[in-house]
Amino acid sequence: MDNHLQIFITVAEKQSFSKAAAEHYMTQPAVSQYIRALEDSIGMRLLERSNKYVRLNKAGEIVYHYGKEILGLYTTMQKLVDDLTNKANGSLGIGASYTFGEYVLPRIVADLQVNYPDIEPTVTIGNTAMIAEQVATHQLDIGIVEGHFEEKEINIEQLAEDEMVIVVAPEHKLMHKGGKMTVSDLAEEKWIVREHGSGTREATEKLFDESAIKPSRLMYFSSTQPIKESVAAGLGISLLSRWTIQKEIKYGDLNILPIKGLPLVRQFSIITKSPFQTKALEIFIDMLRDHAAKGTF
């Protein structure tokens, strides 16, 4: 049945029987046969089909959602059983929020590959809410995220603290105010912020609430890099992680605004779902803890 689910999920995502057939090195009639067998097993049609489209109906949406979780659990089960007799190997699904995933994780994954070449990591980067949801539904083995999330029954282990600072262009007028800077000065600036669901956005809103800042103008971006470039170009100011701005500070593209009460500290955590861990996952978590203990993030 896992093969039927996998082919159904591919058809749903590709919205095409022919593309699913190519993906699985099958004929299109064979794919159709798998889908019919799954629909017969479920007891109703799962896809709406015409010459122009293939799309999920309501029942198909339910099977697709839980099918992804079932396949994730099945893969984890296979890896755990294999671990009883084999050394650490196989796939490892790693998720991370943008800050950690783009600026810290690559070095750790590189270390993992050097020391454990039989482990095959795949990395998904997204906002905190998305990564937490994929860990909760067993689509990812582990997540490294900041902020809060709604998913229940997730195992959470605090990993490291990150400092959040306000950054501006080197020639920005606020750099000349020094100790005379006030909260109202910050409220009058255009703030460049992340989207809802981002841990960085959550930290920014916490700063606004605690400092009673009500920005008159906001500009939104879905990742950190365009925010840094926009701030460097003088479009506004932003609250960003020190991890993300090391190069820009070194080369003078950005400056940290000295304000009383900052940096704002936020917590990064490891999140997992399964009570059992594969050898590959155990090794990766140990590497994360080791880097955190040494302060090498």
N, C-alpha and C positions, 0 to 999 in steps of 0.2 A: 504493500500500500504506500510505502514511502516514495517509491518511484512514481506512482500515479500522482501523488501530491506535488512532487518536485516538477513534473511536467505541467501540471495544472497551474502552478505558481509561475512558471516560465511563460506559459501562454498568456496569463493575466498581465504580467509585467511587460511582455513584448507586444501585447494586443494583436497577436498574429500566430496562426498555426504554422505557417511556413517558417517564420523566424524561430519559433520554438523547436521545430524539427531540425533546423540547421544547428541550433545551440546544442542539441542532444545527439546529433549525428543520426537522426532517424528520418524515415519518410513521413510525409504529411499524413497519409492514411493511418500510419501507426500512432501518431500523436492523437488523431481523432479517436482511435480505438481506446487509447488510455483515458481520454476525457470521458467518453461514453461509459467506460467501466466505472470510473469514479462517480459519475452522476447516477448510475444504476445503484451503486453502493450507498450513496447518500439518500437516494430516493427522489431526487428532483433535479431539474436543470440548473446549472451553475453559471452558464455563459449565454449572453444574447449574441447571436451570430447573424451576419448578413454578408453580402458581397463587398460591403464597404468597411465593416468594422467587426471587432470582437471585443466585448466588454462584459464585466461582471454584473450579474443581477444581485438582488439583495442576499439571496442564499450564497451566491458566489463570494460576496464580500465577507460573509461570516467564515466560510471555509478557507478563504485566502488568509484572513487574519490569524486564525488558529492553526492553519496549516504551516505558516511560517514558524510559529512557536513549537509545533510538534516536530518539525524537521530539525530545529535547533536543539531540542532535547535529545532527539535520536542521535545526532552527531556527537553531542557531549557524552552520551552513554557509550557509544562505540569507542571514543577516545579514552574514557576511563577504564574500560575493559582492556583495551590494548596496553594501557600503562602497567597493568599487572605483570606483564611479561617483557615489555620492551622499554628501551630508554626513551627519554623525552624526545618526542618528534610530533609531526603532524601540524595541523592548522591551529592558529590561535587568533581569535577575533578580538581585536583591541579597539576600543572607542575612546575618544578624548574630546573634550571641549576645545574650542579654537585656540585659546591661549596656550594650554599645555600641549595640545596636538601639533601646533605649528612651530613652537619655539623651544620645546623641551623634549618631547617624545622622540624625534628623529635620532638623537644621539643615543638614547637608550635602546631603541630598536637596532641601531647599528651594532652596539655592544652585544645584544642578544644574538645577532646573526654571526658575529665573529666567534662567540663562545659556544653557541648551540646551532650549528648550521642546519640541523635536521628539523628544527622548528620553523614553521612557515607562517609568519605573522601577516595578517591583513589589517590595515588601519582604516578606521572610519572617523572622520572629523566632522563635528556638528555642534550645535549649541547644547547646553546642559540638558534641557528637557528632552531633546531627541535621543541623546546617548543613553540617558536613564531609561527611556522607554524601550530601547532596543536591548539593553541588558535585562530589563524586567521580562521581556518576551523571548529571551534566550537566543536572540539574533547576534548578540555579542557575548564573548566570555567575560570581559572585564571593561570597565570604564574608569577614566580618570577625569573628574569633573569638579567644578566649584559651584557654590550656591546651593539652593534648595530645590527639591523636586517632589512631585506628588506620588510617584510610584511607591507602593507598599511592599513589604517583605523583601527588600533589597538589603544585602549585607553592606555596611558602610564602615570603612576604616580610614581614619584621618591620616593623611600622608605628609603634607607640607604646607607651610604658610607662604603666601604671596603678598607682596606689597603693592598697593595701588597708589599712583601719584598723578597729579595734574600736569599735563604737558602742554607746552606752547611753542610757537616758532621762536627762534633766538632773538629776533628783533621785535617781538610782541611788546606792546605798550605796558602790559602788566609786569614785565621783567624789570621795569625801572621804578616800580612803586615800593619794592622792598617791604619793610615792616608796616607801611601805610596801607597795605591792601586790606579790603573789607569784603564781607560776604556779598554786599550789593554790587561790588565790582565784578564778581564772578557771575551774578545773576544777569548782568547786562550783556555778557558775552554770548556768542553763538556756541552752543555745545554740540559736539559731534559724538554721537552715541551709537551703541550696538542695538540690535533688534530685541524685542521681547523674547524671553526664553533663554537669553544669554546670561551667563554668570557675571560678565563684565557689566552688562546693563543693570543687573540686580545690585551690584556694588555701587554703580553710579546713582541709582535711585536711593540707595541707603545714604549716600553722601548728601543728596538733595534734601532728604527728610531730616537728617541729623543737623544739618547746617542751615535749615530753613531757606534753601536756595530754590527760587522759582524761575527757571530760565525762560527768557522771553522768546528765545529761538532755539530750535533743535534741528539737527540734520542726522539722518539715520544711515548706517551702513551695516552690512551683514557679516563683515569680517574686519580684523584689526588693521591689515595692511593699508587699505584705502583711508582708514581713519588717520593713521600716522602721516600719510602723504598729504592729506587734506590739512592737517594741523601744521605741518612743515611749510605748506604753501600759504599759510596765514588765513585759512578759512574759518578757524575757530579754535576752541580748546577742548581737551578731552581728559577723562580719567582712564589711565591704562596701567597694565601690569609692568613692573620693572623688567620682568623676563622678556617682554616684547620690545623694549626700546633700547636695549644695550648698545646695539650698533649705532643707532641714531644719536644717542648721547655721546658716544665715543667720537663720532665724526662731526658733531656740532649741528646736526640737522634739527634736533629738538632740545628743549631745555625743560627741566623740572621746576615747576613754580613753587617757591618756598612759602608754605602756608601752615599756620599753627594747626595742630590736630591731624596732620598728615605725616607719613603715609597711612592710608587705610589698609588694615590687614584682613585678608580673607583666607579661608581654608580650602585646600584642595583635598579631595578624598578619593580612595579606591572604592568602586562599587562592583559587587558581583551578585549573582542570583543563586546559583546552584550551591548546595551544602557540600558538594564534593568538588575537588579541584584536580584537574589533570596535572601531570608532571610539568608540562609546558607552562601551564598557568602558575603553578607554584614557583617555578624558576623565575618567571617574569615578575611576579609580585615581590620575590626576594630581591631582585635587581632594583625595583622601585624603592623598596625600603632602604637598601644600601646607599643609593644615591641621595635619598632624603637625609639619612643619618650623617653622611659626609658633607651635605650642603652643596652638592655638585649639580644641582638643577640649573 
